[in-house]
Amino acid sequence: MSTVNIIKDPDSQKEDIPVGSRVELRSVTKAYANNSYTLLNVSLNIKKGEFVFVTGSSGSGKSTFLKLLYGQELPTQGEVIVDDLNVEKLRGDRLSLLRRRIGIVFQDYKLIPQRTVAENITFVLQAQGYTRKEIQRRLEPTLKLVGLLSKADRFPDQLSGGEQQRVSIARAIIATPPLILADEPTGNLDPDNSWQVIQILQKLNSFGATVIVTTHDEQLVRKCNHPVIQVKNGKLSRSY
Ligand SMILES: Nc1ncnc2c1ncn2[C@@H]1O[C@H](COP(=O)(O)OP(=O)(O)OP(=O)(O)O)[C@@H](O)[C@H]1O
């Protein structure tokens, strides 16, 4: 397992991102209770440090794929591996530790309305027992990276949608996770804001994080030169 380094230089997060995670699906089938199957016997590898898009029509299974990676859903059959960990076998503390190594970004931001930008971003670190000093040390470079240094004291309803999504990215990455999962992060954004979000994710990827982004936005996918995993009829097919 790669180690999570600590942010040292406020002007450069490059040293802070650990070596990215490796992801593997081995003959995975996922069937929900009232449903035939969403994924059927799929195998897939995503290497450390890759940036991949996941596309597919509504209901095809994109979110399910991400949920399997962070243990929100368990496979009906097969194995889901993140780094050297079999996600299904993790329980309690070990599952929490895996989740600390994964930054998750959602389409609807999931910010706490009564808390400021800074509080939203640092809330998780507080819950994880980071010292106040360490939290402060991480906050500024993270705000800088997402372009929100001047808005740390605002509340979510005082921000645009694009800014809110950047807060949610900051929250996902402040602990410098080696794996970033973004589920339709641009689904509520206009093209300019979408592009900003993708550029931030690309920057984190250039620092070493493995990044997996689900999207419906074919234009965005075409604009970037990243591998694409298409989810269709229970299968995952990779473009390269
Ligand atoms: N908790 C659940 N219980 C039962 N069925 C579910 C559950 N979650 C998802 N499904 C079903 O699994 C299929 C895949 O859902 P999923 O959310 O992964 O698709 P998606 O590709 O992310 O869709 P969208 O693009 O609309 O977000 C759908 O048919 C959905 O109804």
The ligand as an SDF file (V2000), in Angstrom:
LIG
                    3D

 31 33  0  0  0  0  0  0  0  0999 V2000
  -30.0540    0.4540   -4.1570 N   0  0  0  0  0  0  0  0  0  0  0  0
  -30.5890   -0.0260   -5.2780 C   0  0  0  0  0  0  0  0  0  0  0  0
  -31.5640   -0.9670   -5.2510 N   0  0  0  0  0  0  0  0  0  0  0  0
  -32.0700   -1.4830   -6.3830 C   0  0  0  0  0  0  0  0  0  0  0  0
  -31.6780   -1.1220   -7.6170 N   0  0  0  0  0  0  0  0  0  0  0  0
  -30.7240   -0.1880   -7.7130 C   0  0  0  0  0  0  0  0  0  0  0  0
  -30.1210    0.4150   -6.5610 C   0  0  0  0  0  0  0  0  0  0  0  0
  -29.1930    1.3050   -6.9760 N   0  0  0  0  0  0  0  0  0  0  0  0
  -29.2090    1.2650   -8.3200 C   0  0  0  0  0  0  0  0  0  0  0  0
  -30.1160    0.3820   -8.7630 N   0  0  0  0  0  0  0  0  0  0  0  0
  -30.4180    0.0600  -10.1640 C   0  0  0  0  0  0  0  0  0  0  0  0
  -29.1880   -0.3330  -10.7840 O   0  0  0  0  0  0  0  0  0  0  0  0
  -29.0970    0.1990  -12.1020 C   0  0  0  0  0  0  0  0  0  0  0  0
  -27.8250    1.0390  -12.2300 C   0  0  0  0  0  0  0  0  0  0  0  0
  -27.9340    2.1920  -11.4080 O   0  0  0  0  0  0  0  0  0  0  0  0
  -26.7720    3.2560  -11.3340 P   0  0  0  0  0  0  0  0  0  0  0  0
  -27.1930    4.3030  -10.3790 O   0  0  0  0  0  0  0  0  0  0  0  0
  -25.4940    2.5600  -11.0760 O   0  0  0  0  0  0  0  0  0  0  0  0
  -26.7550    3.8220  -12.8260 O   0  0  0  0  0  0  0  0  0  0  0  0
  -26.0290    5.1070  -13.4460 P   0  0  0  0  0  0  0  0  0  0  0  0
  -25.4200    4.6450  -14.7260 O   0  0  0  0  0  0  0  0  0  0  0  0
  -25.1350    5.7040  -12.4440 O   0  0  0  0  0  0  0  0  0  0  0  0
  -27.2850    6.0400  -13.7310 O   0  0  0  0  0  0  0  0  0  0  0  0
  -27.3700    7.6590  -13.8350 P   0  0  0  0  0  0  0  0  0  0  0  0
  -26.5190    8.0480  -15.0000 O   0  0  0  0  0  0  0  0  0  0  0  0
  -28.8210    7.8940  -14.0970 O   0  0  0  0  0  0  0  0  0  0  0  0
  -26.9040    8.1970  -12.5230 O   0  0  0  0  0  0  0  0  0  0  0  0
  -30.3950    0.9730  -12.3350 C   0  0  0  0  0  0  0  0  0  0  0  0
  -31.2850    0.1410  -12.9890 O   0  0  0  0  0  0  0  0  0  0  0  0
  -30.8840    1.2730  -10.9470 C   0  0  0  0  0  0  0  0  0  0  0  0
  -32.2900    1.3800  -10.8910 O   0  0  0  0  0  0  0  0  0  0  0  0
  1  2  1  0
  2  3  1  0
  2  7  2  0
  3  4  2  0
  4  5  1  0
  5  6  2  0
  6  7  1  0
  6 10  1  0
  7  8  1  0
  8  9  2  0
  9 10  1  0
 10 11  1  0
 11 12  1  0
 11 30  1  0
 12 13  1  0
 13 14  1  0
 13 28  1  0
 14 15  1  0
 15 16  1  0
 16 17  2  0
 16 18  1  0
 16 19  1  0
 19 20  1  0
 20 21  2  0
 20 22  1  0
 20 23  1  0
 23 24  1  0
 24 25  2  0
 24 26  1  0
 24 27  1  0
 28 29  1  0
 28 30  1  0
 30 31  1  0
M  END
$$$$
